[in-house]
Each structure stands twice: as structure tokens, then as C-alpha cells.
């Protein structure tokens, strides 16, 4: 079975969502189905059909989360010695050599990626170009407009 990398925070977030689905949302939708059944004819009961559809989404998401959590490899970057090398889980500050703009990204698993909060997927073009580079190295990221050069300014294990 293939293992997928995930940060400690990412795993906690998925486990919290799974717990919420099982202990809060599932019982609520079951109660909604029971209440809708009491209203009579199920063929024309919109509340019943909506509750059953919601139950399907919840059960599907529970199965998806259990599958992901079963094949995840949690990597705690704070336990890895700092070498200045970009690896999964590190936060990296890079400088665009064309514009001198500085950005900071954390390299995370696919399910954790959120560009607005500065988290990029390990499979993104930027992360793939940065993995294995060290502080001071230049990484070239291929874009539709050609290659963009970034200098690795700092690597953090946070």
C-alpha cells in the first residue's frame, strides 16, 4: 500500500473532521430521517429525500477520510534536524529573482494545501522544484510563460 505524506497538523485536522462527522453530523441526519418518515408518504417527502442525500454525502466523506488516514505517513518536521535543505513539511522563504518579491510557503500533503494560508502541495510545480534544494540554491519553476527562478532564502522547521 502506498503511503501519502502529511503533517501532524494535517492529520489532526482530518481526525477532527472524521470525529465530527461520526459523533455530530451522522446522528443529526439520522434524526432528520426519522422525523421525515413520521410525516407520511416517502415518495413525495422532500425533507426525507434531502436527509437521505445528506446521509449519503456524510457516509461517503467518512469512508474517504478513513481511507486517507489509513494510508497516511505523518511527518513531524520539528523532529528532523535542521540542515538548511528543503524537505516535506518545511517552511521555505523564497525570493523571485525577476521581481525581488519574497514569499513564504510550507510544503504539505495534497489534502492540506491552501495557498491562501501559505501551504502548497508537495505535488505542485513550485514544491517539486524546491525539494532537495538548500539555502542559497536557485530553483527554476516551469510556468506557461517560461521558467521563473527563485532563490531559497531560508528554510524553517516549524
C-alpha positions as CSV (number, residue, x, y, z in Angstrom):
1,X,0.0,0.0,0.0
2,X,1.3,3.4,-0.9
3,X,1.8,5.9,1.9
4,X,1.0,9.6,1.5
5,X,2.9,12.2,3.4
6,X,1.0,14.5,5.8
7,X,2.0,16.9,8.5
8,X,1.0,16.5,12.2
9,X,-1.5,19.4,11.9
10,X,-3.0,17.9,8.7
11,X,-3.6,14.6,10.4
12,X,-5.2,16.2,13.4
13,X,-7.5,18.3,11.2
14,X,-8.7,15.2,9.3
15,X,-9.2,13.2,12.5
16,X,-11.2,16.1,13.9
17,X,-13.4,16.2,10.8
18,X,-13.9,12.5,11.0
19,X,-14.9,12.7,14.6
20,X,-17.3,15.5,13.9
21,X,-18.9,13.5,11.1
22,X,-19.3,10.4,13.2
23,X,-20.4,11.9,16.5
24,X,-22.3,15.1,15.5
25,X,-23.4,15.1,11.9
26,X,-24.3,11.5,11.4
27,X,-26.7,11.4,14.5
28,X,-28.3,14.7,13.4
29,X,-29.1,13.4,9.9
30,X,-30.4,10.1,11.3
31,X,-32.8,12.0,13.5
32,X,-33.8,14.1,10.5
33,X,-34.6,11.0,8.5
34,X,-36.6,9.6,11.4
35,X,-38.6,12.8,11.7
36,X,-39.2,13.0,8.0
37,X,-40.5,9.4,8.0
38,X,-43.2,10.4,10.5
39,X,-44.6,12.9,8.0
40,X,-46.0,10.0,5.9
41,X,-45.7,9.3,2.2
42,X,-41.9,9.0,1.4
43,X,-42.3,9.2,-2.3
44,X,-43.3,12.9,-2.2
45,X,-41.5,13.9,1.0
46,X,-38.7,16.4,0.1
47,X,-37.4,16.5,3.7
48,X,-36.8,12.8,3.6
49,X,-35.0,12.8,0.3
50,X,-32.8,15.7,1.3
51,X,-31.9,14.0,4.6
52,X,-31.1,10.7,2.7
53,X,-28.9,12.6,0.3
54,X,-27.1,14.4,3.1
55,X,-26.6,11.0,4.8
56,X,-25.0,9.7,1.6
57,X,-22.6,12.6,1.5
58,X,-21.7,12.1,5.2
59,X,-21.1,8.4,4.8
60,X,-19.1,8.9,1.6
61,X,-16.9,11.5,3.4
62,X,-16.4,9.2,6.4
63,X,-15.2,6.4,4.1
64,X,-12.9,8.8,2.2
65,X,-11.3,10.1,5.4
66,X,-10.9,6.7,6.9
67,X,-9.1,5.6,3.7
68,X,-6.8,8.6,3.7
69,X,-6.0,8.2,7.4
70,X,-5.3,4.5,6.8
71,X,-2.7,5.3,4.2
72,X,-1.0,8.4,5.6
73,X,2.5,8.8,6.8
74,X,2.7,11.5,9.4
75,X,5.9,13.5,9.2
76,X,6.8,15.8,12.1
77,X,9.4,18.2,10.6
78,X,10.2,19.6,14.1
79,X,11.8,16.2,15.0
80,X,14.1,16.3,12.0
81,X,17.5,18.0,12.4
82,X,17.8,21.4,10.5
83,X,20.2,21.1,7.6
84,X,19.0,24.0,5.5
85,X,17.6,21.6,2.9
86,X,14.0,21.9,1.6
87,X,12.1,18.7,2.6
88,X,8.4,17.8,3.1
89,X,6.9,19.8,5.9
90,X,9.5,22.6,6.0
91,X,8.5,26.2,5.6
92,X,10.6,27.9,3.0
93,X,11.2,31.6,2.2
94,X,12.0,32.2,-1.4
95,X,12.9,35.2,-3.5
96,X,11.7,35.7,-7.0
97,X,14.9,36.7,-8.8
98,X,13.0,38.7,-11.5
99,X,10.9,40.8,-9.1
100,X,12.7,40.5,-5.8
101,X,9.4,39.6,-4.2
102,X,9.7,37.3,-1.2
103,X,7.1,34.7,-0.3
104,X,6.9,32.0,2.3
105,X,5.4,28.6,1.8
106,X,5.0,25.4,3.8
107,X,5.3,22.2,1.8
108,X,2.4,19.9,2.8
109,X,0.4,17.0,1.6
110,X,-2.2,17.2,-1.1
111,X,-5.2,17.3,1.3
112,X,-3.7,20.1,3.4
113,X,-2.8,22.5,0.6
114,X,-4.2,26.0,0.9
115,X,-2.5,28.8,-1.0
116,X,-4.2,31.5,1.0
117,X,-2.6,30.3,4.2
118,X,0.8,29.7,2.5
119,X,0.6,25.9,2.3
120,X,1.5,24.4,-1.1
121,X,1.1,20.7,-2.1
122,X,4.1,18.5,-2.4
123,X,3.0,17.7,-5.9
124,X,2.8,21.4,-7.0
125,X,5.3,22.6,-9.5
126,X,6.9,25.1,-7.0
127,X,7.3,22.4,-4.3
128,X,8.7,19.9,-6.8
129,X,11.3,22.5,-7.9
130,X,12.2,23.3,-4.3
131,X,12.5,19.8,-2.8
132,X,16.2,18.9,-2.3
133,X,17.4,22.5,-2.7
134,X,19.4,24.2,0.1
135,X,19.6,27.7,1.4
136,X,21.2,29.9,-1.3
137,X,20.3,27.5,-4.2
138,X,18.3,28.6,-7.2
139,X,15.2,26.7,-8.2
140,X,13.6,27.1,-11.7
141,X,9.9,26.6,-11.7
142,X,8.4,26.0,-15.2
143,X,5.3,28.1,-15.9
144,X,3.3,28.6,-19.1
145,X,5.3,31.8,-19.7
146,X,8.6,30.0,-19.2
147,X,10.9,29.3,-16.3
148,X,10.8,31.5,-13.2
149,X,13.9,31.5,-10.9
150,X,13.6,31.5,-7.2
151,X,16.4,31.7,-4.7
152,X,15.9,29.7,-1.5
153,X,16.5,32.3,1.2
154,X,15.7,30.5,4.4
155,X,14.3,27.0,5.5
156,X,12.4,26.6,8.7
157,X,11.5,23.5,10.7
158,X,8.3,24.9,12.3
